[in-house]
């Protein structure tokens, strides 16, 4: 989660993150989740996705986004004292923008 004093104009307090999940539109995406400490739940209601992250298990869900946009979610499992500090931001972009983003991350 981005600290309140580091937010830019237009950012949502308690929902903005420093590393967004960037995914391409019009592409089938497989999401695998697990946990290493306690139960978590990766939930983005506006995408209709909620999948539990369990220690020692690998859970799967899939997405097919039809439009570009920014989607907000959060951990929806009471997983400990840091539970309120676990926002999720999924940004869907065109395939060309996604490939450009991948190239910048690979460098």
N, C-alpha and C positions, 0 to 999 in steps of 0.2 A: 504494500500500500504506500502511496506517495504521502509524505508528511504534509500537513496543512500549510506550512510556510513555503513549500516547494511547488504548490499547485499553480498552474497557469490559468489565465482567464478562460472560462468555459469548462474547466475540469470539474468533475463532480467529487465533492469531499467524501471521503470514506469509500469511494468506489474506484478511483483511478489507481492504476498500477504502474510500476516502472518497466515491466516487460509484458506486453500484450501477446495474446495468442493470435497470430496472423494466419488466416486460412483463405484459400482461393474460392471464388464463387463458381457455381456450375460444375463442381467437382465433388465426387464422392470422397468423403474424408472419414477415416477410421480413427477413433480415439481410444487409446488404452490408458487406464488409470490404475494405480496402486498406491499404497501408503507405506511409510517406513517407521511410523511412530504410533499413531492412533487412527481411528476411523475418521474419514473425511467424506464429503459428498460434493462432487463437482457439479454445480447446478447453474444453468443459464436459462431461466424461465422463458425469456423471449425467443429462444431457439427451441424450446420444448425438450431440453436435455437435462437429465439429472442422473448421475451414475455414482455409486458408492465406491470409495477407495478404501480397500481393506488390506490390512497387513498380511503379507503372504499370499495374496490373491491378485490376479490380473483380470480386471473387468473391462468390458468393451462396449462401446456404443458407436453410432455413426451419425454423420451430418451431411446434408446436401443443401447448401445455402443458395437461394435464388437471387439474392440482391446484395449489393455492397452495403456496409453499415458497421456500426459499433454496437455491441451487445454486452450488457452488464449482468453479472451474476455474483455468487458468493458461495462459500462453503456453507452448506445447509445442515451440517451435523454439529452438534455441540461437542467439539473436539478438544476443548481445554481453554486455558486463559487467553490464548492468541486467536480464538475463534472469530472474534469481531474484526480481526486484522487480515482476513483472507478474502479479499475481493477477487473477481475474475473478470477480465475484459477480453472479448473475442472481437477481432476486427476482420471483416471479410472484404477482400480486395479482388481486383481483376487478376487473371492468371499471369499476365505480363508484370503487373506490380508485385505479385507474389514471388515470381522468379527473380526480379530485381532485389526484393527484400532478402531472399535467400542468399543471393550473391554478396550482398553487403554483410550479412551475418557470417558468411564463410571466410571473409577476409580477415 
